[in-house]
């Protein structure tokens, strides 16, 4: 049962009134310096000496009147309470730090994953650009080779034509001067044409140019095949 309500009178020096942890609502009196506890309110020895001596009491009654001894472990001092509060705060702080560490790890993994994805995307884009540039260079080289071949064929055909004309004029008694003049004028014309085509080749090749030249190349191949077929049929 709970101890009776104490009087307003101050406790003797060194004594405190505390509530039991094992029996809430029950209060004890403790003397931390001597680790003494009791149920009854302590009395100042100086005041008790001034009071009238109590009548003799039988041993059984005196034993019943003696204050009950309370284990010191039941009394929680202010220092113990403070330590328990500090331990609780430290545990809570450690838990918050652990949660923050886990959150930072999740964020770091997410950033690393995004960085890896960006690197992969950049690598794929670079490979596509290199492949496209390689295809453009191939088409440009084929076009250049084709033009060079065409010019060689034209130059050869022109030389043969001029040679035939020279032979015909020689047979007719005409001098070779006109032939040489014609050659020089044709050479100048071809040189100007080659310079123009060389300047055109330095221009940037677009995707549309690539498609157009592919179509022209395929059409030219078909025309050459058809011309060869007709030539064979004519010879036969």
C-alpha positions as CSV (number, residue, x, y, z in Angstrom):
1,X,0.0,0.0,0.0
2,X,1.1,3.6,-0.6
3,X,2.7,5.5,2.3
4,X,0.5,8.1,4.1
5,X,0.7,11.6,2.8
6,X,3.7,13.3,4.5
7,X,3.4,16.6,6.4
8,X,4.6,19.8,4.9
9,X,7.6,19.7,7.3
10,X,11.0,19.5,5.6
11,X,12.8,16.2,5.6
12,X,16.0,15.8,7.6
13,X,19.2,16.6,5.8
14,X,20.3,14.0,3.2
15,X,16.8,12.3,3.0
16,X,14.6,12.3,-0.2
17,X,11.2,11.0,-1.0
18,X,11.0,8.8,-4.1
19,X,8.5,6.6,-5.9
20,X,9.2,2.9,-6.2
21,X,9.8,1.5,-9.8
22,X,8.4,-1.9,-9.0
23,X,5.3,-0.5,-7.1
24,X,4.1,2.7,-8.8
25,X,2.2,4.9,-6.4
26,X,4.2,3.7,-3.4
27,X,6.7,6.1,-2.0
28,X,9.8,5.5,0.1
29,X,12.3,7.6,1.9
30,X,15.9,7.2,0.9
31,X,19.3,8.4,2.2
32,X,21.6,8.1,-0.8
33,X,24.8,8.8,1.2
34,X,24.2,5.8,3.4
35,X,22.0,3.9,0.9
36,X,19.4,3.5,3.6
37,X,15.7,3.3,2.8
38,X,12.5,3.1,4.8
39,X,8.8,3.4,4.5
40,X,8.2,5.8,7.4
41,X,9.1,9.5,7.2
42,X,12.4,10.1,8.8
43,X,12.6,12.3,11.9
44,X,15.3,14.8,12.7
45,X,17.4,13.3,15.6
46,X,17.7,16.7,17.2
47,X,13.9,17.1,17.4
48,X,13.3,13.5,18.5
49,X,15.7,14.0,21.5
50,X,13.5,16.9,22.7
51,X,10.4,14.9,22.6
52,X,9.1,12.9,25.6
53,X,10.4,9.4,25.9
54,X,7.9,6.9,24.6
55,X,6.4,4.3,27.0
56,X,7.8,0.9,27.1
57,X,6.5,-1.3,24.3
58,X,6.3,-5.0,24.2
59,X,8.9,-6.7,21.9
60,X,6.3,-7.9,19.5
61,X,4.7,-4.4,19.2
62,X,8.2,-2.8,18.9
63,X,9.1,-5.2,16.1
64,X,5.9,-4.4,14.2
65,X,6.5,-0.6,14.6
66,X,10.0,-0.8,13.1
67,X,10.2,0.7,9.6
68,X,10.3,-1.7,6.8
69,X,13.6,-2.0,5.0
70,X,13.3,-1.4,1.3
71,X,16.0,-2.7,-1.1
72,X,18.2,0.0,-2.4
73,X,17.7,-1.4,-6.0
74,X,14.1,-0.2,-5.8
75,X,15.1,3.4,-5.5
76,X,16.1,5.2,-8.7
77,X,18.3,8.2,-7.9
78,X,18.4,11.3,-10.0
79,X,21.8,10.3,-11.3
80,X,20.5,6.9,-12.5
81,X,17.5,8.5,-14.1
82,X,19.8,10.9,-16.0
83,X,22.0,8.1,-17.1
84,X,19.0,6.1,-18.3
85,X,17.8,9.2,-20.3
86,X,21.2,9.7,-21.8
87,X,21.4,6.1,-22.9
88,X,17.9,6.4,-24.5
89,X,19.0,9.5,-26.4
90,X,22.3,7.9,-27.5
91,X,20.4,4.9,-28.8
92,X,17.9,7.1,-30.7
93,X,20.8,9.1,-32.2
94,X,22.6,5.9,-33.3
95,X,19.4,4.7,-34.9
96,X,18.9,8.0,-36.8
97,X,22.6,7.9,-37.9
98,X,22.1,4.4,-39.2
99,X,19.0,5.4,-41.1
100,X,20.8,8.4,-42.6
101,X,23.7,6.2,-43.6
102,X,21.4,3.7,-45.4
103,X,19.7,6.6,-47.2
104,X,23.0,8.0,-48.4
105,X,24.0,4.6,-49.6
106,X,20.8,4.3,-51.6
107,X,21.3,7.7,-53.1
108,X,24.9,6.9,-54.0
109,X,23.9,3.7,-55.8
110,X,21.2,5.6,-57.7
111,X,23.8,8.2,-58.8
112,X,26.2,5.6,-59.9
113,X,23.5,3.8,-61.9
114,X,22.5,7.0,-63.6
115,X,26.2,7.8,-64.4
116,X,26.7,4.3,-65.9
117,X,23.6,4.7,-68.0
118,X,24.8,8.1,-69.3
119,X,28.2,6.5,-70.2
120,X,26.5,3.7,-72.0
121,X,24.3,6.1,-73.9
122,X,27.3,8.3,-74.8
123,X,29.3,5.2,-76.0
124,X,26.4,4.1,-78.2
125,X,25.9,7.5,-79.7
126,X,29.6,7.8,-80.4
127,X,29.7,4.4,-82.1
128,X,26.7,5.4,-84.3
129,X,28.4,8.7,-85.3
130,X,31.6,6.8,-86.1
131,X,29.7,4.3,-88.2
132,X,27.8,7.0,-90.0
133,X,31.0,8.9,-90.7
134,X,32.7,5.8,-92.0
135,X,29.8,5.1,-94.4
136,X,29.9,8.7,-95.6
137,X,33.6,8.5,-96.3
138,X,33.1,5.2,-98.2
139,X,30.4,6.7,-100.3
140,X,32.5,9.8,-101.0
141,X,35.5,7.6,-101.9
142,X,33.3,5.5,-104.3
143,X,32.0,8.7,-105.9
144,X,35.5,10.1,-106.3
145,X,36.7,6.8,-107.8
146,X,33.7,6.7,-110.1
147,X,34.3,10.2,-111.3
148,X,37.9,9.6,-111.8
149,X,37.1,6.5,-113.9
150,X,34.6,8.4,-115.9
151,X,37.0,11.2,-116.6
152,X,39.7,8.7,-117.6
153,X,37.2,7.0,-120.0
154,X,36.2,10.4,-121.4
155,X,39.8,11.5,-121.8
156,X,40.6,8.2,-123.5
157,X,37.6,8.5,-125.8
158,X,38.5,12.1,-126.6
159,X,42.1,11.1,-127.3
160,X,40.9,8.3,-129.6
161,X,38.5,10.7,-131.4
162,X,41.2,13.3,-131.9
163,X,43.6,10.7,-133.1
164,X,41.0,9.5,-135.6
165,X,40.4,13.0,-136.8
166,X,44.1,13.6,-137.2
167,X,44.5,10.4,-139.2
168,X,41.6,11.4,-141.4
169,X,43.0,14.9,-142.0
170,X,46.4,13.4,-142.7
171,X,44.8,11.2,-145.3
172,X,43.1,14.2,-146.8
173,X,46.3,16.3,-146.9
174,X,45.5,18.7,-144.0
175,X,48.1,19.7,-141.4
176,X,48.2,18.5,-137.8
177,X,48.0,22.0,-136.4
178,X,44.3,22.0,-135.9
179,X,44.5,18.7,-134.1
180,X,47.0,20.1,-131.7
181,X,45.0,23.2,-131.2
182,X,41.9,21.2,-130.5
183,X,43.8,19.1,-128.0
184,X,45.0,22.1,-126.1
185,X,41.6,23.7,-126.0
186,X,40.1,20.4,-124.8
187,X,42.8,20.0,-122.2
188,X,42.0,23.5,-120.8
189,X,38.3,22.7,-120.7
190,X,38.9,19.4,-118.9
191,X,41.3,21.1,-116.4
192,X,38.7,23.7,-115.5
193,X,36.0,21.0,-115.2
194,X,38.2,18.9,-112.9
195,X,39.0,21.9,-110.7
196,X,35.3,22.6,-110.3
197,X,34.5,19.0,-109.5
198,X,37.4,18.9,-106.9
199,X,35.9,22.0,-105.2
200,X,32.5,20.4,-105.2
201,X,33.9,17.3,-103.5
202,X,35.2,19.4,-100.6
203,X,31.7,20.3,-99.7
204,X,30.1,18.5,-96.7
205,X,28.2,15.4,-97.7
206,X,24.7,15.1,-96.1
207,X,22.5,12.1,-95.7
208,X,20.4,13.1,-98.6
209,X,23.6,13.3,-100.8
210,X,24.4,9.7,-99.7
211,X,21.1,8.4,-100.7
212,X,21.2,10.3,-104.0
213,X,24.6,9.0,-104.9
214,X,23.6,5.4,-104.0
215,X,20.7,5.7,-106.4
216,X,22.9,7.2,-109.1
217,X,25.5,4.5,-108.7
218,X,22.9,1.8,-108.9
219,X,21.4,3.4,-112.0
220,X,24.8,3.8,-113.6
221,X,25.6,0.1,-113.0
222,X,22.3,-0.9,-114.6
223,X,23.0,1.3,-117.6
224,X,26.5,-0.2,-118.0
225,X,25.1,-3.7,-117.8
226,X,22.5,-2.8,-120.4
227,X,25.1,-1.2,-122.7
228,X,27.3,-4.3,-122.4
229,X,24.4,-6.6,-123.2
230,X,23.5,-4.5,-126.3
231,X,27.1,-4.5,-127.4
232,X,27.3,-8.3,-127.1
233,X,24.0,-8.7,-129.0
234,X,25.3,-6.3,-131.8
235,X,28.5,-8.2,-132.1
236,X,26.7,-11.5,-132.4
